[in-house]
Structure formats: structure tokens, C-alpha cells
Amino acid sequence: MLTGKPLFFLLFYSLFSMVFVSPKTAILIPSTGRCGSSCLSGVLQIMGVDFGNNLAGAPAHNPKGIFESSSTNRMIYTILKEVGINPICGKGPFYPLKIIDWDKIKKSKYWEDKIKKYIEDNFSQHDIFAIKYSPLAFALPLYISAVKKLGYTPKLIIPIREPNEVVTSWQKLHPNLSNYTSDLHIMIAKTFMHILRYVKNEDYLVISFDNLLNNTQEVVNELYSFIPGLKTFNECKLALDEFLDKNLKHENS
């Protein structure tokens, strides 16, 4: 039987754990692509966020990494193809797109269960993890519901960049899109329509690519406030200085 000091310390530890243990957080990063989402993800990784195993390699246009799991990308690609969206087709990545009403999609629960299993298999050991992939914007309700049912708090971080810069960046990356300027603007608009449709009842934060590069401490402090349990700016400063580079927007030069 515990008495005196041992009992006091046991009760104190239990109360401390209840109050101060960080909640389980699932960060979802939907975007239009070419808007600084990889840069943002790199910063989050430095701050202590896990992006999963089997991360795709760093391509020439994103030499510091894209922080996307190949397994996640394949799953989202398969889900979207099932509902008539081809995220990668002849005109370029995830174009054309349409608005999806997931409440009317018969296999929504099937895919949600697949997402839950994937998260359990890959992130169960992590209190904070992130999923980043541009076409995630079109499957957001499935992922939001799945992480909630697993006991995670969803936190959506939406990277933004001036639309003309996004279009220019897509066209420099994919010269075959040079004649599709209007279509790319439509793609950006539809992507944000999906994002805005599903974030209104969730915790979300909008991060500007320019602000991330030019006012890094301010943005890192925002992220730290938004997601309990991350490392502070001072803890990450050296790694951030090494990772961030004003030339990350080289596509527009």
C-alpha cells in the first residue's frame, strides 16, 4: 500500500500527465501544387512532424525534398480515379478536376476505412504526423473523418502563393502546359473551392509562401501556436537557416 510521499508523487504525476501530454494531431496539407507546400513541409519536419515512411525522393525541381509518402500518393490517386478524376493526365498533374460530393459516393466508407488502416499502420507511434499531397484537397472529407475516428485532432495547413506565380511555376515545370493558362487558373480556383468547402468547421491555418521565406520566425511562431508539441523557433533556427533559401522560388526567375 502506497502512503505519504510515494502516493503524493504518483497522484501528482497522473495529474501532470492529464494536463500536459500533447494531444494527438493529424496535420493535413492540401494545396494547388507549386505554392510552397514542400517548403512548408520541410519546416514542419524540422519542427518535429513525422511525414511517414517511404518518402518520395527529391526531384530536380524540389532538390530539398517533397515530403510525400509514395503510399499516400498512390492511395489518393486511386480514390480520385474511382470517382472520375485523373490526377495525372496528358495536360499535366491533376487536371481536369471536378467538384465531388462525397456524401453521394457509394464507396466513401470503404475508402475511409482504408485510410484509417493506413494511418494505424504508419503513424500509430506518432502523436503528431502530417499528410501532404496536392490532390488531397479533393479527398479532404475522407481524411478528416478518418483521423477523427482514430482519436486525432485534424489541423489543416493551407499554403498559398500568388496565382499567377503558381501558373508560371506549373508551366516552367511542365512546358506542355504553356497553352493552358486559363485552365490552370480554373484548376487553382476549383482546388480552393474544395478546400474552403471542408475547412470551415475545422482548425486551419493559411501560410503564405512569401511570408515563410521572408518572415520565417513569425511563421514558425504561428505554427508553434497552432500545433501544440512542436519545437520552437530557437530550437530549430540553425536547421531552418540551412534548409530555407530565397531561391526556392527559382521557377519564376
LINKA-V136464 format. One line per field, one symbol per residue. ss: DSSP state (H for helix, E for strand, - for the rest). phi: phi as a letter, one per 30 degrees, with the letter a starting at -180 (. if undefined). psi: psi as a letter, one per 30 degrees, with the letter a starting at -180 (. if undefined). Layout:
ss->???
phi->???
psi->???
This chain:
ss->---HHHHHHHHHHHHHHHHH----EEEEE-------HHHHHHHHHH---E----E----HHH------EHHHHHHHHHHHHH-----EE--EE--------HHH---HHHHHHHHHHHHHHHH----EEEEE-HHHHHHHHHHHHHHHH---EEEEEEEE--HHHHHHHHHHH-HHH---HHHHHHHHHHHHHHHHHHH---EEEEEEHHHHHH-HHHHHHHHHHH------HHHHHHHHHHH--HHHHHHH-
phi->.dbhdededddddddedddcddddbcccbdadihbjdddedddddddjcccjchdddddedbdcjchcdeddddddededddcjccdbbedkehbdbbdccddcddcededddddedddddcbddcdbbbbbaedeedbedddddddddcjccdbcccdbaeeddddededddbedcdcbedddddeddddddddddccdccdbbcbdeedddcbededdddddddbdjdddeddcedddddddbeddcddcd
psi->kklbeeeeeeeeeeeeeeefkklkkjkkillflhggeeeeeeeeeefgkkgllhklljlefifglfhkkeeeeeeeeeeeefggkjfjaeflkiklllkkjffgjegeeeeeeeeeeeeeefgfgkfklkkkkeffefgeeeeeeeeefggljkjkkjkllkeeeeeeeeeeeiffgfgheeeeeeeeeeefeeeeefffglklkkkkeeeeefheeeeeeeeeeejkfllleeffeeeeeeekkfgfhfff.
